[in-house]
Amino acid sequence: MLDRTSRWRGTVAHQRREAFARARRSVRLTQEQFATRVGVDVSSVKRWERGASTPQWTMWPTIADVLGIAHEHLAAMLDDAPLAPVAPDANLTGAALPDVATVAVVPVPRQVTLADAVQLDHLISHLEQLDHTAGGRSAARMMAFAQLDMALACLREASMSPAVRTRWMRVAARLARLCGFASADAGLQADAERSFATALSIAKEAGDSDSWLNIMCGMIRKSLQVGDLRRAADLLGAAEAGQRPRSAISACMLHAVRARVYGALGQEAKVLESIDRADELFTAGPSGADPAWLWYYDEAQRLGDTAHGLYPLALEGRLVEEATGRLRKAVALHRPTNARSIAFSTTKLATLTVRWRLPGAEAVVDRAIAAAGPVRSARLDEDLHDLAHALRRSGTDEGPRQLMTIRALLDSAR
């Protein structure tokens, strides 16, 4: 009787995983393409589809979005999948290990202290650095979502003093903003929208104006990324009408994002005005009012941000020298660990250099391709498409070779 029941359960689980594989095929994605969209290795997808493992539950919203199905439908496909038992002393080398979420549940602590908030804040700094280094399609995004779920659970269930709660909320808002920005960078816009909305709500309740502004800037960047200029302009208006930032660097960041919006709208005078104001605020330097999460906003970041505002105009032949000059300085000043920013600035510089036949185009393109290689970012892939378009129009001798390299890079599992 027991064997018959086990066989029946195994058959049901197998049928559910067949349905999961059919859902992936119904949206015309190969296992490799699906893995890229979700942000995992293709071997993980293969294990999911044969029932050898189950995706961590924090990934389910992303998987459901990619498949275009309801969360409940996905849960029905994944729940109760049998996992092969492993003897305690078994050699695990090369074995298909179950996901952690299937064998352990991390309890919510009864009480959260100030030390806990400080520790989580430090962890977020590491996750942010990993995101800046590897891109939104890296493991940093999934780890950030797992930490966000824990942080929100603590807000709902754990005991903490009013002062600790305010500090914890500020940390949670920072974490949700990271989830939103990393998701947008990975091209997962629904995840980004939900994360930014969560971050805004928490920052507002915590009374953290600088964090609120940072989140708004992330939402504006996301809107520009998807070409929604009207929403970007509306969000910019809301950000400017909100509470004034205490930090001069936060205000600088807002003016740099303002330059991006007006650059996309083609309003040259307002772009230059915004850049001048950003430069002026940045010159004031760091202050005691600068939040910890502004660690990344150095001179290179400011130059790259403002150059991105000039970029749409430079593509039309306006302010080309100003845009390329800022991009060159940004590339030279970016820290090696900020690999994604280096790749963004170098790729945009290469596109302008090729488009307007500036000196040294071949070398700049090669540097852009090399910089883009290790970074997993949907936004960077869009920049590479722009570079490829410029190369196709250029007719240079090295164009075909470089185009083939870019095509191979875009076709790889990124």
C-alpha positions in Angstrom: 0.0 0.0 0.0 2.8 2.4 0.9 4.6 1.7 -2.4 1.4 2.3 -4.3 0.9 5.6 -2.6 4.5 6.6 -3.2 4.2 5.8 -6.9 0.9 7.8 -7.1 2.5 10.8 -5.5 5.5 10.6 -7.7 3.3 10.4 -10.8 1.3 13.5 -9.7 4.5 15.4 -9.1 5.9 14.3 -12.5 2.7 15.5 -14.2 3.0 18.9 -12.4 6.5 19.3 -13.6 5.5 18.4 -17.1 2.9 21.2 -16.9 5.7 23.6 -15.7 7.8 22.7 -18.7 4.8 23.2 -21.0 4.2 26.6 -19.5 7.8 27.5 -20.4 7.4 26.2 -23.9 4.1 28.0 -24.4 5.8 31.4 -24.1 8.3 30.2 -26.7 11.4 30.1 -24.4 14.1 27.5 -24.5 15.5 26.3 -21.2 18.5 28.6 -21.7 16.4 31.7 -22.5 14.1 31.0 -19.5 17.1 30.6 -17.2 18.4 34.0 -18.5 15.1 35.7 -17.9 14.8 34.3 -14.4 18.5 34.9 -13.5 19.7 31.3 -12.9 21.9 28.8 -14.5 20.2 26.5 -17.1 21.0 23.5 -15.0 18.6 24.8 -12.3 15.8 25.0 -14.9 16.5 21.4 -15.9 16.4 20.2 -12.3 13.1 22.1 -11.7 11.5 20.5 -14.8 12.4 17.0 -13.9 11.5 17.5 -10.2 15.0 17.1 -8.8 14.7 20.5 -7.0 12.2 23.3 -6.4 12.9 27.0 -7.0 13.3 29.0 -3.8 9.9 30.6 -3.1 11.4 34.1 -3.2 11.9 33.5 -7.0 8.3 32.5 -7.6 6.9 36.0 -8.4 9.7 36.4 -11.1 9.0 33.0 -12.6 5.3 33.6 -12.7 5.8 36.9 -14.4 8.1 35.4 -17.1 5.6 32.5 -17.7 2.6 34.9 -17.6 0.7 32.9 -15.1 -0.9 33.5 -11.7 1.2 32.8 -8.6 -1.4 30.2 -7.5 -1.1 28.4 -10.8 2.7 28.3 -10.5 2.4 27.0 -6.9 0.2 24.1 -8.1 2.9 23.1 -10.5 5.8 23.3 -8.0 4.3 22.1 -4.7 5.0 18.6 -3.3 7.6 17.8 -5.9 9.5 14.7 -4.6 13.2 15.1 -3.9 15.5 12.1 -3.9 16.6 11.3 -0.3 20.2 11.7 0.5 21.9 9.5 3.2 23.6 11.5 5.9 27.0 10.2 5.0 26.5 10.3 1.3 29.1 12.0 -0.9 27.4 15.1 -2.1 29.9 16.0 -4.8 28.0 16.6 -8.0 24.7 15.6 -6.4 21.4 17.5 -7.0 21.0 19.3 -3.7 17.5 20.4 -2.5 17.0 24.1 -2.2 17.5 25.5 1.3 13.9 26.6 1.4 12.7 23.0 1.1 14.6 21.8 4.2 14.6 24.7 6.6 12.5 27.7 7.6 14.2 30.7 9.1 12.1 31.9 12.1 11.3 35.6 12.6 13.1 36.7 15.7 11.0 37.7 18.7 12.9 41.0 19.1 15.0 43.2 16.8 17.7 45.3 18.3 19.7 48.3 17.0 22.6 45.9 16.5 20.4 43.8 14.2 19.6 46.9 12.1 23.2 47.9 11.9 24.2 44.4 10.8 21.5 44.3 8.1 22.6 47.8 6.9 26.2 46.5 6.5 24.9 43.4 4.6 23.0 45.6 2.2 26.2 47.6 1.4 27.8 44.3 0.3 24.8 43.4 -1.8 24.8 46.8 -3.4 28.4 46.5 -4.3 27.8 43.1 -5.8 25.0 44.6 -7.8 27.3 47.4 -9.1 29.9 44.8 -10.0 27.9 42.0 -11.6 24.6 43.6 -12.6 20.9 43.0 -11.8 20.9 39.5 -13.3 23.4 38.3 -10.7 22.8 36.4 -7.4 22.8 39.8 -5.6 19.2 40.4 -6.7 17.9 37.0 -5.4 19.8 37.4 -2.1 18.4 40.9 -1.7 14.8 39.7 -2.1 15.4 37.0 0.5 16.6 39.6 3.0 13.7 41.9 2.1 11.2 39.2 2.9 12.9 38.7 6.3 13.0 42.5 7.0 9.3 42.9 6.2 8.4 39.9 8.3 10.2 41.5 11.2 8.3 44.7 10.8 5.0 42.7 11.0 5.9 40.3 13.8 9.0 41.2 15.8 9.1 43.3 18.9 11.2 46.5 18.7 11.5 49.8 20.4 10.1 52.9 18.5 13.7 54.1 17.8 14.8 50.7 16.5 11.7 50.4 14.4 12.4 53.7 12.7 16.0 52.6 12.0 14.8 49.1 10.8 12.3 50.8 8.4 15.0 52.9 6.9 17.2 49.9 6.3 14.2 48.0 4.9 13.4 50.9 2.5 17.1 50.8 1.3 16.8 47.1 0.8 13.5 47.4 -1.2 15.1 50.1 -3.3 18.0 47.8 -4.1 15.5 45.0 -5.1 13.7 47.5 -7.4 16.8 48.9 -9.0 18.3 45.4 -9.5 15.1 44.1 -11.0 14.9 47.0 -13.4 18.5 46.4 -14.4 17.6 42.7 -15.0 14.6 43.7 -17.2 12.0 42.5 -14.7 9.8 45.5 -14.6 6.9 44.1 -12.6 9.3 43.1 -9.8 10.9 46.5 -10.0 7.5 48.3 -9.7 6.4 46.3 -6.7 9.7 46.7 -4.9 9.8 50.5 -5.5 6.3 50.8 -4.3 7.2 48.9 -1.1 10.3 51.1 -0.6 8.4 54.3 -1.0 5.8 53.3 1.5 8.3 52.3 4.1 10.5 55.4 3.6 7.5 57.7 3.8 6.3 56.1 7.1 9.9 56.3 8.5 10.0 60.0 7.6 13.3 59.5 5.6 13.2 62.2 2.9 16.6 61.4 1.4 15.7 57.7 1.1 12.3 58.7 -0.4 14.1 60.8 -3.0 16.6 58.1 -3.8 13.7 55.7 -4.5 11.9 58.2 -6.7 15.1 58.7 -8.7 15.2 54.9 -9.2 11.6 54.9 -10.4 12.4 57.8 -12.9 15.4 55.8 -14.2 13.2 52.8 -14.7 10.5 54.8 -16.5 13.2 56.2 -18.9 14.5 52.7 -19.4 11.2 51.4 -20.7 10.6 54.6 -22.7 7.7 56.0 -20.6 8.7 59.6 -20.8 5.4 60.9 -19.5 5.6 59.0 -16.3 9.3 59.9 -15.9 8.3 63.6 -16.2 5.4 63.1 -13.7 7.7 61.4 -11.2 10.3 64.1 -11.6 7.6 66.7 -10.8 6.6 64.8 -7.7 10.2 64.4 -6.6 10.9 68.1 -6.9 7.7 69.0 -5.1 8.5 66.6 -2.2 10.5 67.3 0.9 13.9 68.9 0.3 16.8 66.6 0.8 19.1 67.2 3.7 22.2 66.0 1.8 23.8 68.1 -1.0 24.8 64.8 -2.7 21.2 63.7 -2.7 20.2 67.0 -4.3 23.0 66.5 -6.9 21.7 63.1 -7.7 18.2 64.6 -8.3 19.5 67.2 -10.7 21.5 64.5 -12.6 18.3 62.5 -13.0 16.5 65.7 -14.0 19.1 66.1 -16.8 18.3 62.5 -17.9 14.6 63.3 -18.2 15.1 66.5 -20.1 17.7 64.8 -22.3 15.2 62.2 -23.3 12.7 65.0 -24.0 15.3 66.8 -26.2 15.3 70.0 -24.1 18.9 71.1 -24.4 18.7 74.2 -22.3 17.2 72.4 -19.3 19.7 69.6 -19.6 22.6 72.0 -19.3 20.9 73.9 -16.5 20.4 70.7 -14.5 24.0 69.6 -15.1 25.4 72.9 -13.9 23.3 72.7 -10.8 24.4 69.1 -10.2 28.1 70.0 -10.6 27.7 73.0 -8.2 26.1 70.8 -5.5 28.7 68.1 -5.9 31.5 70.6 -5.5 30.2 71.3 -1.9 31.4 67.8 -1.1 30.2 65.2 1.4 28.6 66.2 4.7 27.4 64.7 7.9 23.9 64.6 6.4 24.9 62.2 3.6 23.1 58.8 4.1 25.3 55.6 4.1 23.7 54.4 0.9 25.3 57.3 -1.0 28.7 55.5 -0.8 28.6 54.9 -4.6 27.9 58.5 -5.6 31.4 59.7 -6.3 32.8 62.0 -9.0 32.7 59.2 -11.6 29.1 58.5 -10.9 28.2 62.1 -11.1 30.0 62.5 -14.4 28.5 59.3 -15.8 25.0 60.3 -14.7 25.1 63.7 -16.2 26.7 62.4 -19.4 23.7 60.0 -19.7 21.5 63.1 -19.8 23.5 64.5 -22.7 23.6 61.1 -24.5 20.2 61.4 -26.4 21.2 64.8 -27.6 24.6 63.7 -28.7 23.0 60.9 -30.7 21.4 63.7 -32.7 24.6 65.6 -33.1 24.1 68.1 -30.3 26.6 68.6 -27.5 28.7 65.6 -28.7 32.0 67.0 -27.3 30.4 67.7 -23.9 28.9 64.1 -23.7 32.1 62.3 -24.8 34.3 64.4 -22.5 32.2 63.5 -19.5 32.0 59.8 -20.5 35.8 59.6 -20.9 36.4 61.2 -17.5 33.8 58.8 -15.9 35.5 55.8 -17.4 38.9 56.9 -16.2 37.6 57.6 -12.6 35.3 54.7 -12.0 36.5 52.2 -9.4 37.3 48.7 -10.9 34.6 47.2 -8.6 31.9 49.4 -10.3 32.1 47.2 -13.4 28.6 47.9 -14.5 29.1 51.7 -14.5 32.3 51.3 -16.4 30.5 49.2 -19.0 27.6 51.7 -19.3 29.9 54.7 -19.8 32.3 52.9 -22.1 29.6 51.5 -24.3 27.9 54.9 -24.7 31.2 56.5 -25.4 31.9 53.8 -28.1 28.5 54.4 -29.7 29.1 58.1 -30.0 32.6 57.7 -31.1 31.5 55.3 -33.9 28.5 57.3 -34.9 30.4 60.6 -35.4 33.6 58.9 -36.6 35.7 60.3 -33.8 39.4 59.3 -33.4 40.2 56.0 -31.7 36.8 54.4 -32.4 38.1 50.9 -32.9 40.0 50.8 -29.6 37.0 52.3 -27.7 34.6 49.7 -29.1 37.0 46.9 -28.1 37.2 48.3 -24.6 33.4 48.5 -24.4 33.0 44.9 -25.4 35.6 43.8 -22.9 33.9 45.8 -20.1 30.5 44.4 -21.0 31.6 40.8 -20.9 31.3 40.0 -17.2 28.2 42.2 -16.5 24.7 40.7 -16.5 22.3 43.6 -17.2 19.3 44.1 -19.5 20.1 47.8 -19.6 23.6 47.1 -20.8 22.3 44.8 -23.4 20.2 47.6 -24.8 23.3 49.8 -24.9 25.1 47.0 -26.8 22.3 46.9 -29.3 22.7 50.7 -29.9 26.5 50.2 -30.4 25.8 47.4 -32.9 23.4 49.6 -34.8 26.1 52.3 -35.0 28.7 49.8 -36.2 26.4 48.5 -38.9 26.0 52.1 -40.2 29.7 53.0 -39.9 31.2 50.7 -42.6 34.5 50.5 -40.9 37.0 47.7 -41.6 36.7 46.3 -38.0 33.0 46.7 -37.9 32.1 43.1 -38.9 34.5 41.5 -36.4 33.2 43.7 -33.6 29.6 43.1 -34.6 30.2 39.3 -34.4 31.7 39.6 -30.9 28.7 41.8 -29.7 26.2 39.3 -31.2 27.9 36.4 -29.5 27.9 38.3 -26.2 24.2 39.1 -26.5 23.4 35.5 -27.4 25.3 34.1 -24.4 23.6 33.2 -21.1 23.7 36.6 -19.4 
